[in-house]
Amino acid sequence: MSTAAADRPKPLANYPFLREAGGLLFLSGVSARQKDGTIAGVSRQAGEAIYDVAEQFRAIVTNITETLRAVDGTLSDLVDVTIFLTDMAYYPAMNCEYNKWFGPDGPARTTVGVRQLPHPDMVVELKVVARRPD
Ligand SMILES: N/C(=C\C=C\C(=O)O)C(=O)O
């Protein structure tokens, strides 16, 4: 299974976009980082960072979609999602965006609060598992 074609920001270290095992696809953690290195959903006002968790979430969904596309998969193949938030104050807005993408029959989901993600402008990161497309 080739994963090299994914139209995704390059990994930050020596890990693959995804790894297959037992008919499942385990994707490495995905942020809103773009191919040019910027992070979606961040603006600055008077030097202060303003974070849009919904925009970051949408960018993550795009990154996941691109990763799955490389193996002929789609978001409907997701079976498990873990969401990392740097502040639970983002939880309601994240849920609102989440519900635009996934229904009650979507993947199992867990959300946890974390102190930091790999870049200070990342406020949300997803770790997902998908079934291997037929
Ligand atoms: N998966 C990891 C980072 C992902 C960052 C990104 O997608 O921008 C990691 O460090 O393990």
Ligand as a Chemical Component Dictionary entry (heavy atoms), coordinates in Angstrom:
data_LIG
# 
_chem_comp.id                   LIG 
_chem_comp.type                 NON-POLYMER 
_chem_comp.pdbx_formal_charge   0 
_chem_comp.three_letter_code    LIG 
# 
loop_
_chem_comp_atom.comp_id 
_chem_comp_atom.atom_id 
_chem_comp_atom.alt_atom_id 
_chem_comp_atom.type_symbol 
_chem_comp_atom.charge 
_chem_comp_atom.model_Cartn_x 
_chem_comp_atom.model_Cartn_y 
_chem_comp_atom.model_Cartn_z 
_chem_comp_atom.pdbx_ordinal 
LIG N1 N1 N 0 2.245 13.288 14.373 1  
LIG C1 C1 C 0 3.033 14.244 14.877 2  
LIG C2 C2 C 0 2.893 15.542 14.535 3  
LIG C3 C3 C 0 1.995 15.986 13.522 4  
LIG C4 C4 C 0 1.985 17.287 13.178 5  
LIG C5 C5 C 0 1.281 17.752 12.011 6  
LIG O1 O1 O 0 0.578 16.980 11.342 7  
LIG O2 O2 O 0 1.383 18.944 11.729 8  
LIG C6 C6 C 0 4.071 13.829 15.820 9  
LIG O3 O3 O 0 4.921 14.634 16.172 10 
LIG O4 O4 O 0 4.054 12.685 16.237 11 
# 
loop_
_chem_comp_bond.comp_id 
_chem_comp_bond.atom_id_1 
_chem_comp_bond.atom_id_2 
_chem_comp_bond.value_order 
_chem_comp_bond.pdbx_ordinal 
LIG N1 C1 SING 1  
LIG C1 C2 DOUB 2  
LIG C1 C6 SING 3  
LIG C2 C3 SING 4  
LIG C3 C4 DOUB 5  
LIG C4 C5 SING 6  
LIG C5 O1 DOUB 7  
LIG C5 O2 SING 8  
LIG C6 O3 DOUB 9  
LIG C6 O4 SING 10 
# 
